[in-house]
Amino acid sequence: MAKQVSKRFAWVIKDFSSLQCDKCYSVPVMIGDCKWRLCAFPKGRNDNYLCLYLDVVDFDSLPSGWRRYVKFRLNIVKQVVGEQSVIKETHGWYDQKHLGWGFSDMLDLTKLHDEKERFLVNGELMIVADVEVLQVIGTSEEPEEAYEPLTKMKKLDDGAEFSDSLNQTQQVKESIEVNGFQVLPSQVEYVSRVFERHPDMAVEFLARNLHLRKICMNFLLGLIETMCQSLEELSNEDLVESDIALTYLRNAGFKVHWLEKKLDILKEKKEEEQSGLARIHEIEENLTILERKRAELDALADEEHKELKATRSALSFDDIVC
């Protein structure tokens, strides 16, 4: 029997109010040796309720007689701090005849679309799933080591020690999975938007270790954050390091051509900024010279006025009769 595994992941549905499809699916995520996804019926099925299910995806690749006993919790997030979200929990056996479990009455659609309820913000609906695979019968032959957290003491480049078995497990519990990457709750929206606009970005990224995947995603987010700085804050050294970072991500398997184009635009804008600064500096130097020349001319004019005043002064009686 395989070991128990659990995972949390988020699904952000864009423009939920405008969806015309009868049902939609999240991006599959790997949990244990299976891929799972959420299935939603935005308009309900036979009544006025949002239907939400957890499906196993790659069942055709599983051996004959496979079964998975799964406990899961689905959370329709109310996007207001302090407000209680809608949470439902269930459990059951998945097998060849039962490929999906869930709730046909997850949330009343009238309540869901009510602006006062704040389930939809800017048209976006956020769903968070917590999935625990408690019992496994019939497994694939994939090695489990790639999914195991490290247990030995490691050293970071700066010499600081950390315990992977403790710290990394805690980090995973505090993170949410988006497209196979563990990210912090504060990063969910940004990572979701990246994959929405560039869905094939990580199709060639082959690292399976969860912590390596998390590090690479943080690296990508850090690069984007650097590139979002104003040109005044963005130094030439930052641009050089961004080039190095892009090369690293590209070699790791990320498709980052879209970032390369943006970086080229930033380089051009930086050159324009520096040319503009040089022109401004030259103008200011000319102004300084002109201001100095004007001060000299003003002083000379004052002397001339004094001499002219003396020249124009009237002669006195004594000056005349002397």
FENTASUL-V454982 format. One record per residue. RES is the residue in one letter. PSI is psi in degrees with one decimal (* if undefined). D_FIRST is the distance of its C-alpha to the first C-alpha in Angstrom with 1 decimal. Layout:
res->RES psi->PSI d_first->D_FIRST
res->RES psi->PSI d_first->D_FIRST
This chain:
res->M psi->133.4 d_first->0.0
res->A psi->159.0 d_first->3.8
res->K psi->156.3 d_first->6.6
res->Q psi->142.0 d_first->9.1
res->V psi->153.8 d_first->12.0
res->S psi->157.4 d_first->15.5
res->K psi->147.5 d_first->18.7
res->R psi->137.0 d_first->22.3
res->F psi->159.1 d_first->24.6
res->A psi->151.8 d_first->28.1
res->W psi->115.1 d_first->30.0
res->V psi->117.3 d_first->33.8
res->I psi->114.4 d_first->35.7
res->K psi->148.4 d_first->39.2
res->D psi->45.3 d_first->42.2
res->F psi->-40.0 d_first->40.2
res->S psi->-23.4 d_first->43.5
res->S psi->0.2 d_first->44.7
res->L psi->133.0 d_first->41.7
res->Q psi->-9.2 d_first->42.8
res->C psi->154.1 d_first->39.5
res->D psi->-34.7 d_first->37.9
res->K psi->156.9 d_first->34.5
res->C psi->161.0 d_first->33.1
res->Y psi->149.2 d_first->29.7
res->S psi->169.4 d_first->28.5
res->V psi->132.6 d_first->27.4
res->P psi->145.6 d_first->23.7
res->V psi->147.3 d_first->21.5
res->M psi->123.8 d_first->18.2
res->I psi->112.2 d_first->15.4
res->G psi->-124.0 d_first->12.1
res->D psi->14.7 d_first->12.3
res->C psi->156.6 d_first->14.6
res->K psi->136.7 d_first->18.2
res->W psi->154.9 d_first->19.6
res->R psi->159.8 d_first->23.2
res->L psi->143.9 d_first->25.6
res->C psi->126.0 d_first->28.1
res->A psi->144.9 d_first->31.4
res->F psi->95.8 d_first->34.4
res->P psi->-28.6 d_first->37.3
res->K psi->7.2 d_first->39.8
res->G psi->-177.7 d_first->37.6
res->R psi->-72.9 d_first->37.2
res->N psi->0.1 d_first->39.4
res->D psi->-172.2 d_first->40.5
res->N psi->50.0 d_first->41.4
res->Y psi->143.6 d_first->37.9
res->L psi->128.0 d_first->35.6
res->C psi->137.3 d_first->32.5
res->L psi->128.7 d_first->29.3
res->Y psi->156.5 d_first->25.8
res->L psi->119.3 d_first->22.5
res->D psi->147.5 d_first->21.6
res->V psi->136.0 d_first->18.8
res->V psi->-55.9 d_first->20.8
res->D psi->46.7 d_first->19.4
res->F psi->-25.3 d_first->17.9
res->D psi->-23.8 d_first->19.9
res->S psi->-6.3 d_first->18.0
res->L psi->152.6 d_first->14.6
res->P psi->159.9 d_first->13.9
res->S psi->136.4 d_first->15.3
res->G psi->10.1 d_first->13.6
res->W psi->147.7 d_first->11.5
res->R psi->146.6 d_first->11.0
res->R psi->123.1 d_first->10.7
res->Y psi->116.2 d_first->11.8
res->V psi->134.9 d_first->14.2
res->K psi->130.3 d_first->16.9
res->F psi->155.0 d_first->19.8
res->R psi->129.4 d_first->23.4
res->L psi->134.0 d_first->26.2
res->N psi->113.6 d_first->29.4
res->I psi->109.1 d_first->32.7
res->V psi->124.6 d_first->34.5
res->K psi->116.1 d_first->38.1
res->Q psi->50.7 d_first->39.6
res->V psi->128.9 d_first->42.0
res->V psi->128.6 d_first->41.4
res->G psi->-14.1 d_first->41.2
res->E psi->143.3 d_first->40.6
res->Q psi->130.2 d_first->37.6
res->S psi->174.2 d_first->35.3
res->V psi->119.2 d_first->33.8
res->I psi->131.8 d_first->30.2
res->K psi->146.0 d_first->28.0
res->E psi->143.2 d_first->24.5
res->T psi->179.5 d_first->22.3
res->H psi->159.5 d_first->18.7
res->G psi->171.3 d_first->17.4
res->W psi->128.4 d_first->15.1
res->Y psi->136.7 d_first->15.6
res->D psi->-169.4 d_first->15.7
res->Q psi->-27.0 d_first->18.5
res->K psi->-16.3 d_first->21.0
res->H psi->89.4 d_first->20.3
res->L psi->-5.1 d_first->20.3
res->G psi->140.5 d_first->21.9
res->W psi->154.1 d_first->22.4
res->G psi->-145.9 d_first->25.2
res->F psi->124.2 d_first->28.7
res->S psi->-10.0 d_first->31.9
res->D psi->48.7 d_first->34.0
res->M psi->-44.7 d_first->32.6
res->L psi->135.2 d_first->36.1
res->D psi->127.8 d_first->39.7
res->L psi->-32.1 d_first->41.1
res->T psi->-43.6 d_first->44.5
res->K psi->-38.7 d_first->43.1
res->L psi->-40.9 d_first->41.0
res->H psi->-2.7 d_first->44.1
res->D psi->119.3 d_first->46.3
res->E psi->-31.5 d_first->47.5
res->K psi->-26.0 d_first->47.9
res->E psi->-25.7 d_first->44.2
res->R psi->30.8 d_first->43.3
res->F psi->-32.7 d_first->40.0
res->L psi->124.9 d_first->41.6
res->V psi->119.3 d_first->43.2
res->N psi->33.9 d_first->45.1
res->G psi->1.5 d_first->43.4
res->E psi->137.7 d_first->39.9
res->L psi->128.5 d_first->37.0
res->M psi->129.6 d_first->34.1
res->I psi->131.8 d_first->30.7
res->V psi->131.0 d_first->27.9
res->A psi->133.4 d_first->24.3
res->D psi->117.5 d_first->21.6
res->V psi->129.3 d_first->18.2
res->E psi->118.8 d_first->15.0
res->V psi->105.7 d_first->11.7
res->L psi->-28.8 d_first->10.3
res->Q psi->136.2 d_first->7.4
res->V psi->128.3 d_first->6.0
res->I psi->123.5 d_first->6.4
res->G psi->105.5 d_first->8.0
res->T psi->157.6 d_first->8.3
res->S psi->173.8 d_first->11.5
res->E psi->14.3 d_first->12.6
res->E psi->135.4 d_first->13.9
res->P psi->140.9 d_first->13.6
res->E psi->-12.3 d_first->12.3
res->E psi->-33.3 d_first->15.3
res->A psi->-20.6 d_first->17.6
res->Y psi->-4.6 d_first->16.2
res->E psi->137.3 d_first->16.1
res->P psi->150.0 d_first->19.3
res->L psi->146.4 d_first->21.7
res->T psi->-9.7 d_first->22.1
res->K psi->160.4 d_first->25.4
res->M psi->133.4 d_first->28.8
res->K psi->167.3 d_first->30.5
res->K psi->131.1 d_first->34.1
res->L psi->168.0 d_first->35.5
res->D psi->-29.9 d_first->38.6
res->D psi->4.3 d_first->40.9
res->G psi->-7.0 d_first->39.5
res->A psi->139.1 d_first->37.7
res->E psi->151.5 d_first->34.5
res->F psi->155.1 d_first->31.4
res->S psi->109.0 d_first->28.0
res->D psi->-38.8 d_first->25.3
res->S psi->-28.9 d_first->22.6
res->L psi->-56.1 d_first->24.8
res->N psi->-44.3 d_first->27.0
res->Q psi->-37.8 d_first->24.7
res->T psi->-41.2 d_first->22.1
res->Q psi->-39.7 d_first->25.0
res->Q psi->-39.3 d_first->26.5
res->V psi->-40.4 d_first->23.4
res->K psi->-31.6 d_first->23.5
res->E psi->1.7 d_first->27.2
res->S psi->169.0 d_first->26.9
res->I psi->142.7 d_first->26.5
res->E psi->131.0 d_first->25.1
res->V psi->114.4 d_first->27.7
res->N psi->38.9 d_first->27.1
res->G psi->5.6 d_first->24.2
res->F psi->131.1 d_first->26.2
res->Q psi->121.9 d_first->25.9
res->V psi->159.8 d_first->29.4
res->L psi->153.8 d_first->31.3
res->P psi->-35.3 d_first->32.4
res->S psi->-15.8 d_first->35.9
res->Q psi->-8.5 d_first->34.9
res->V psi->-48.3 d_first->33.2
res->E psi->-43.7 d_first->36.5
res->Y psi->-44.3 d_first->37.6
res->V psi->-39.8 d_first->34.4
res->S psi->-40.9 d_first->34.3
res->R psi->-36.3 d_first->37.9
res->V psi->-47.2 d_first->37.4
res->F psi->-28.2 d_first->34.7
res->E psi->-40.9 d_first->36.8
res->R psi->-23.0 d_first->39.8
res->H psi->69.5 d_first->38.0
res->P psi->-22.5 d_first->34.8
res->D psi->13.1 d_first->34.4
res->M psi->-39.0 d_first->34.9
res->A psi->18.1 d_first->31.4
res->V psi->-24.2 d_first->30.4
res->E psi->7.5 d_first->31.1
res->F psi->111.7 d_first->29.6
res->L psi->-7.4 d_first->26.7
res->A psi->130.1 d_first->25.4
res->R psi->-21.5 d_first->21.8
res->N psi->125.0 d_first->21.7
res->L psi->-38.1 d_first->22.1
res->H psi->-34.7 d_first->24.8
res->L psi->-39.4 d_first->26.8
res->R psi->-40.5 d_first->26.8
res->K psi->-42.4 d_first->28.1
res->I psi->-43.8 d_first->30.7
res->C psi->-38.9 d_first->32.0
res->M psi->-40.8 d_first->32.2
res->N psi->-36.3 d_first->34.2
res->F psi->-44.2 d_first->36.3
res->L psi->-45.0 d_first->37.1
res->L psi->-36.7 d_first->38.0
res->G psi->-38.4 d_first->40.1
res->L psi->-45.2 d_first->42.0
res->I psi->-40.7 d_first->42.7
res->E psi->-41.0 d_first->43.9
res->T psi->-43.0 d_first->46.2
res->M psi->-17.7 d_first->47.6
res->C psi->-4.6 d_first->48.3
res->Q psi->155.4 d_first->50.8
res->S psi->155.5 d_first->54.4
res->L psi->-29.6 d_first->56.4
res->E psi->-35.8 d_first->58.3
res->E psi->-25.5 d_first->55.1
res->L psi->113.6 d_first->53.6
res->S psi->167.0 d_first->55.0
res->N psi->-34.0 d_first->55.4
res->E psi->-37.6 d_first->53.0
res->D psi->-40.0 d_first->50.4
res->L psi->-39.6 d_first->51.0
res->V psi->-44.9 d_first->50.6
res->E psi->-32.6 d_first->47.3
res->S psi->-38.6 d_first->46.1
res->D psi->-44.1 d_first->46.8
res->I psi->-42.4 d_first->44.8
res->A psi->-40.4 d_first->41.9
res->L psi->-40.7 d_first->42.1
res->T psi->-41.3 d_first->42.0
res->Y psi->-48.0 d_first->38.8
res->L psi->-39.4 d_first->37.1
res->R psi->-42.9 d_first->38.3
res->N psi->-27.8 d_first->37.1
res->A psi->-16.8 d_first->33.6
res->G psi->-1.1 d_first->33.5
res->F psi->141.0 d_first->34.8
res->K psi->102.2 d_first->37.6
res->V psi->29.0 d_first->40.2
res->H psi->-32.9 d_first->43.4
res->W psi->-34.7 d_first->44.2
res->L psi->-36.0 d_first->44.2
res->E psi->-41.2 d_first->46.4
res->K psi->-42.0 d_first->48.9
res->K psi->-37.6 d_first->49.0
res->L psi->-39.1 d_first->49.4
res->D psi->-40.1 d_first->52.3
res->I psi->-41.5 d_first->53.9
res->L psi->-40.1 d_first->53.6
res->K psi->-43.2 d_first->55.2
res->E psi->-43.6 d_first->58.1
res->K psi->-35.2 d_first->58.5
res->K psi->-40.5 d_first->58.5
res->E psi->-41.4 d_first->61.2
res->E psi->-40.0 d_first->63.2
res->E psi->-46.0 d_first->62.8
res->Q psi->-37.0 d_first->64.1
res->S psi->-42.6 d_first->66.9
res->G psi->-41.9 d_first->67.8
res->L psi->-38.6 d_first->67.7
res->A psi->-41.6 d_first->70.0
res->R psi->-42.2 d_first->72.4
res->I psi->-41.6 d_first->72.5
res->H psi->-41.7 d_first->73.1
res->E psi->-43.0 d_first->76.0
res->I psi->-43.1 d_first->77.5
res->E psi->-37.7 d_first->77.2
res->E psi->-43.4 d_first->79.0
res->N psi->-39.3 d_first->81.8
res->L psi->-40.2 d_first->82.0
res->T psi->-43.7 d_first->82.4
res->I psi->-43.4 d_first->85.2
res->L psi->-38.8 d_first->86.8
res->E psi->-38.7 d_first->86.6
res->R psi->-42.5 d_first->88.2
res->K psi->-39.8 d_first->90.9
res->R psi->-39.8 d_first->91.5
res->A psi->-40.5 d_first->91.9
res->E psi->-41.7 d_first->94.4
res->L psi->-37.2 d_first->96.3
res->D psi->-41.9 d_first->96.3
res->A psi->-41.6 d_first->97.9
res->L psi->-39.9 d_first->100.4
res->A psi->-38.2 d_first->101.2
res->D psi->-41.0 d_first->101.8
res->E psi->-42.5 d_first->104.3
res->E psi->-38.9 d_first->106.1
res->H psi->-41.3 d_first->106.3
res->K psi->-44.1 d_first->107.9
res->E psi->-39.1 d_first->110.4
res->L psi->-39.0 d_first->111.2
res->K psi->-41.3 d_first->111.8
res->A psi->-39.0 d_first->114.1
res->T psi->-37.0 d_first->116.0
res->R psi->-9.4 d_first->116.4
res->S psi->138.9 d_first->117.8
res->A psi->147.8 d_first->121.4
res->L psi->146.2 d_first->124.3
res->S psi->170.6 d_first->126.0
res->F psi->-44.5 d_first->129.8
res->D psi->-36.1 d_first->130.1
res->D psi->-32.1 d_first->128.3
res->I psi->-45.4 d_first->130.8
res->V psi->2.3 d_first->134.1
res->C psi->* d_first->133.3
